C-alpha cells in the first residue's frame, strides 16, 4: 500500500516518485520464464480492444523518455539525503552512479523489479543509515566492504528539523522529521512500525525477498549501530558470521528462508537489545545458544525448519556429546583437564624420586 504524504513535499534534498510509476533505470534484465510475453489474440477472434502497435511504441517511448528524465534528475542531485522510489514498477539494473550521491541517508527502493547484482558502489554511501532494497529481483552476492557504511557505526544525530516549515515567499513547504516519521513505515521485528520523530535515529538494512546468493559478508558485523537486519527469503549459504554478537545495537534479526548451515554462533547471546529473531527454514545444526536476553525469545517458530538444531526452547534434546557444551566448549575444556593433571603428577613424582 502506498502511503499518501499529504500536501507537504518530502524533506529538503529528497526525491519521491508518484505511486506505481513505471520506469527502466539501468538497462534490461536477462529474461526469465515468467517474463515471456503473452500470445496476442487476433482481432478476427473477437478481441478488437487490444492496443495497436503504434500505441504500444508510443507508450514505450514515453516510458523511455520519463526514465531518462527522472534518472537524470536524481543523478545530478548530489545534495539529496532522502530517496523514495518504493512500490513502483521500476526495472533494470540499479545504476552504479548511486554511489556518487554521497549525502544520501535514506534509500527506499523496495517492491520494484530491479535485477542483477546490487552495485558495490552502494558501499560508498558513508552517510547511509537506512537501506531498503527488499522485494526486488536482485541476484548475486551481497556487496563486500559494508564496513565502509560508516554512518551505521555511529550514533545518529538529527539532520532535519522536527516540525514542518513553510517558506511563504518561495511557496515551498519542507516536511519535518515528526511528519515524516508518521507516514514512513519501517518493517522491523516482523511488523510495520511508525517511529514518529525518532525516524531520524533508525539504522536499518533490508535486503529480504530477493535471490541473493553466497555468504553473509563478515564485515557486516562492524556495523555496531545497526538496529534492524533483514536478509530473509534469499538463497544465502555458508555460516552465520561468528562475530555477529559485536552488532550491539541489533533489535531485530531475520535470516529466515535461506540455505545457511553450521551452528548458531554463541556470540548471539550477547545481543542485549535483541527482541525479534527469526532463523527458521535454514540448515542450521547444533545446540541453540542461551543467554539472559536470548532466553526471553522462547517461540519455537524462531528455529523451525532446522532439523539439526536441539536444546531449549525446542523439545528436541541434544545428544550426550552436545549436552555438556555450555556457552562454548566449557565441557571439552574440563575433559582436557584430567590428562593434564595426570602428567603434572607424574612429573612431580619423578622430581621427588630424584
N, C-alpha and C positions, 0 to 999 in steps of 0.2 A: 504494500500500500504506500503510495506516495503521499507525503505529509505536506499540507499547504503551509507555506512560510509566512502567510499573511501579507499585509500591504507594504511592509518594510522589505528592503532588499537585504541580501546577506551581509555579513561583516565586510568591512573595508578590505580590499585586496582579496576578493573572493570571486569565484565563478560557480554558478549553479545552473544547470541546464533545465529546460522545460521537461515535464514528465513525458515519458515514452518517446523521447526524441530518437530518431534512427540515423546514425552516422557511422561511417567507417573511418577509423583513425590512422591505422598504420599498415595498410595493405591487407590483402585477403589471407584467410587461413586455409590450411590444407583441408579439402573436403572430407567429410565423414559420411558414413552410411545414412545417417539421419538427415543429411543435408541434400539428398537427392531431390531434384525438382519434381513436382507433381506433373503427371501427364496431362497436357491440355485436352479439353473436350471440344470436339468440332461443333461450331455453331449449327451445323445441319442436324445435330442430335438434340437440338432444343436448348442448348446453352448459348444464348446470344448476349449475355451480360458481362462476359469477361473483357478486361481492358484490351484495347488494341495494342499492337506492338509499338506504335508511335507514342501512345500514352505511357507505356512502361519505360521506354527510353527517355521520355521527358522527365518522369519521376526519378529515374536513376540519375539523370544529370543534375536535378535539383539536390538530391541527397549528396552527390559528389561535391557540388559547389558549397553546400552548407557544411559538409565535413571539413573542407579546406578552410572555410572562413572561421569556424569555431576553433579548429586546431591552430590556426594562425593567431587567433586572439589569445588563446591560452599560452602558446609557446612564447609569445612576446610579453607576457605579463609577469615579469620576473619579481614583482613585488607581491605576488599572490601568496596568501597564507592559508586559504581555505578553498579546496576544490571538491565540489559535489556533483558527480555525474551518475549517481547510483540510480537503479531502477529505470534504465532506458534500454535501448536496443543497439548499443554501441558494439561494434565488431572490429576485427582486425587485431594487429599487434599493438601492444602498449608502446608508444614511441619512446625511444631512448632519450629524447630531449627532456623528458620529465625530470631527469637528474639535474637539469640546468635551473630549475625553479627552486633555488636554494632556500627560499623563505617559507616554503610550504610546511604547515604544521598538521593540517587535516587533509587526508586524501580518501575520498569515498567513491569507489568505482564498482561497488558490488552490484550483483544482479544485472549483468550485461552479457556480452558474448565475446569478450576479449579472449585471445587464443595465444598459443605458442608460449615461450618462456617469459617469466617475469624478468624484465630487463635488470641487469646488475646495477645499472645507473640509479636505481631507486635507493641504493645504499649511500648515495652521495647527498641525500637529503638530511643533513645533520640536524635540522630543526624539527624534523618529523616526529610527531608524538602519537598520531592516530592514523593507522593504515588499514583500510578495509577493501580487500580485493576478492571477497567471498562470492560464491555463486557465479563463476565465470567458466571459461574453458582453458584456463592456464595449465600448461604441462611442463615437464622437465623438472629440474631441481630447484629448491628454494635458494635464492641468491646467497652466496657466502659473503663474508665481511659485513654481517649485520652489526658488528661492533662499531661500525662507522656511524650508526644512528645514535650519535652522542646525546641527543636530547632525551633519549629513552634511558639514559644512565643518571640523569639528574632530576631533582625535584622541580616540578613545573612552577613557573611564575605567571601571573596574569599578563596577557599580551593584548587584551582588548578590554574596553570599558564594560562595566557590569550592566549598564542600562542603555536603552535605545536613545539615539540622539538624532536630531533633525536640523539641517542647515537650511534655513528658510530662503536665504539669498541664492543659494545654489540649487535649491529644490532637491536636495539629496538626503535621504534617510540612511542611517547606519545602525544595524542591529547590534544590540549589546549581548554580552555573554549570557545574561539571565534569560533573554528571549530565545537565543539560540539553543540553550540547553533544554528549553521546554518543548522544542519542536524537532530536535535531533535525537532520535532514539539510539541507544547503544546496546547491541546484543552482547550480553555477558551473563555468566552464571546460568546459562540456559534460558534466559529471559530477555525481553526487550525492555530496557530501563531508560528513564529520563533523569538526567543528573542535575538539571537546572543550571544555575550559575557555576556549579562545580565542574561543568564540562571542560573548562579550560585546564583542569588538572588531570584529566583522564589520559592514560597512556595505554594504547591497545594495538595489537596486531591480529587481524582476522584474515586467514587465507583458506578458510574452510570451503568445502563443496567445489573443489576443482579436480584436476587429475595430476597433481604434483607427485613426483617420484624421487627416489634417492633417500638419503638420510637427513635427519634434522641437523642443521649446522650447529656444531658445538659452541661457536661463539655467540649464539643466541643467548646463552646463559650469562653473558656480560651485561645484558640489558636489565640492570638491577631495579629500575623504577617501573618496569612493565607490569601493569595490573591485570591485563587480560590477554591470554594467548590461546587462539583457536586455530588448530591445524586439522580439524576433523574432516572426515569424508574425502580423503585423498588416497594416494597409493604409496605413502611413505613407508620405508623399510628401515632395517637396522635397529639400533637400540635407542632408548631414551637417553639423552645426554646425562652422564654421571653427575655433572656439576649443576644439575637443574636446581638444586637447593640454594644456589647462590642468587637466584632470582627472588630476592627477599620481599618484593612488593606484590608478588602474584596473589591475586584474589580468585581468579578463575583460570583453570587449565583444562582444555578439551583436546585430547589426542585420539578420540574415538574413531572407529571405522577406518583404520589404516592396516598396514601389514608389519607393525612394529613387533620385535621379538626380544628375547632375553629377559632379565629380571628388572623389576621396578627399582630404580636407584633409591638407596636408603636416605640419601640427602633430601628426598622429597618430604621427609618427616620434619625438616627444619623450617618449612614454609609456614610461618606463624599466622599469616593473614589468609591462607587458602581456605575458601568457604565453598567452592564449587570445583569438583574434579570429575572428569569422565575419561576413563581409559578403556572403555568397552570395545569389544569386537576387534581385537588385535591377536597376536600370537605370543603374548607375554606369559612368563612362567616364573616359578619360584614362590617364596613366601612374600606376602603382602607386607610392606613396611608398617610400622606403628610409631606413634608419637602423640604428644598432647593435643595438637591440632588435627592431625590426620585421623585420630581415633574418633573424632566427633563426626566424621563423614562415614556413616555406617550403612549407607544404601548398597544393596547387592548390585544395583544397576551400574554402579561405578566401574565394576570389574567384569560384568557379564560378557560372555563370548571369548573368554581367555581360558581354555580348558586346562592349561598348565599352572594356573595360579592356585594357591592354597593359603589357609590360615584366615583368621577373622578379618573382615566381617563375613566371609564365606563359610558355609557349613562344611566345606571340604577341608579336612585336616591335612597337615603336611606329613611327609614320611619321617622316619626316625632320623635320617641324616640331616633333614632341614629343621627339625623341631628344636635343635639346640642352638640355632642361629638367632641371636637377639641383637638388633641394631648393628649388624655387620658379622664378622667372623669371630665373635667372642667365644663361641663354643669350641671352634677349632683351636683357638689360642690356648684354651685350658688343656686340650688334649696334648698339645706340644709341650706343656709344662712338665708332664710326667717323665718322658725320657731325658729331658734337660736336667731334672733333679737327680735322676739316676746317675748320669755321667758326672755330675758335680760331686756326688757322694763317693763315687769310685775314685776320682782323682784325689779327694781329701784323704781317703783311706790309704792310698799309696804314699802320700806325703808323710802321714803319721807313722807308717810302717818303716819308712826310711829313717 
